Amino acid sequence: MEVSATRARSREWRGLGRRATAVLVNVFTTVLAVMFLFPFVWSASCSLKTGPEVVAFPPRLLPKVIQWRNFHLAWTATDFEVFFRNSTIVTVLGIIGQMASSILVAYGFARFDFPGRNALFLLCLSGMMMPVYVTIIPLFTLFRALWWTDTLKPLIVPCYFGSAFAIFLLRQFIMTIPLELDESALIDGAGTLTILTRIILPNTTPALAAVALFAFRAIWDDFLGPMIFVDNIKNFTLTMGLWFLKFQSWDQTSGPQDHLLMAGAMMTTLPVVVVFVAAQSYFIEGIVTSGIKG
């Protein structure tokens, strides 16, 4: 009886320990989530304040009166419509180019056996380790020689040469698709392009969605490219437009209008949040499944 009571108490203590650990983990992750979300919440709050409230001390989290007109003022303070259109054009064409080029290269690495394949794949992966600052000067020299500077072409055309990370992600995902499907299609007379379009593409939807999300965030939020290659305000994207808005919205009587800058930042961030929330299930599935088989 004493042994049974001791075991029961031991199981009870182990259960309490597991519950206490779960509570501590939940509290810790909640604190981390609040810390990561606070800058976004603060920016959203500042976008709804007046100018003096933003710089007031001590700072207040919530505005006294919500200023919805800040978004209209930020939109009309500069050519925000032009910036939004340019960002949309660059992002859409860039995503199409990156997905199309990356899936072709990844299909070659995953399904074809040719001399030097592994060496070429490692060379491709080395692109992920190369900082963008190493290539920015050669790219500027090349685009200037092509008379592409101060246009949207330098922001779009490089996407059509693939992305090292996208190629890696898609290659890993394609390798999880049974090779027997390709062999059955070959017996039925299908060619390599038919296999790609009829078998590979329909089965790589989660990975393609993940690639599209990564490309969307990278291209939409790109600041260095437009800053280096674009001079004319008519070709500015949203990131450059926010930089321009910082100076355009300066009021000689009341100083910097940071509430308008925050409102512009919220309008720029909103498409990224909406796209990620709408496609997060595909994004998670594509990331998780791509690591199953190497």
Sequence and secondary structure as in RCSB ss.txt:
>XXXX:A:sequence
MEVSATRARSREWRGLGRRATAVLVNVFTTVLAVMFLFPFVWSASCSLKTGPEVVAFPPRLLPKVIQWRNFHLAW
TATDFEVFFRNSTIVTVLGIIGQMASSILVAYGFARFDFPGRNALFLLCLSGMMMPVYVTIIPLFTLFRALWWTD
TLKPLIVPCYFGSAFAIFLLRQFIMTIPLELDESALIDGAGTLTILTRIILPNTTPALAAVALFAFRAIWDDFLG
PMIFVDNIKNFTLTMGLWFLKFQSWDQTSGPQDHLLMAGAMMTTLPVVVVFVAAQSYFIEGIVTSGIKG
>XXXX:A:secstr
 HHHHHHHHHHHHHHHHHHHHHHHHHHHHHHHHHHHHHHHHHHHHHTTS HHHHH SS  SS SS  THHHHHHH
HHTTHHHHHHHHHHHHHHHHHHHHHHHHHHHHHHHH   TTHHHHHHHHHHHHHS HHHHHHHHHHHHHHTT TT
SSHHHHGGGGG  HHHHHHHHHHHTTS HHHHHHHHHTT  HHHHIIIIIHHHTHHHHHHHHHHHHHHHHT  HH
HHHH  SGGG  HHHHHHHHHHHT BTTTB  HHHHHHHHHHHHHHHHHHHHHHHHHHHHHHHHTTS  
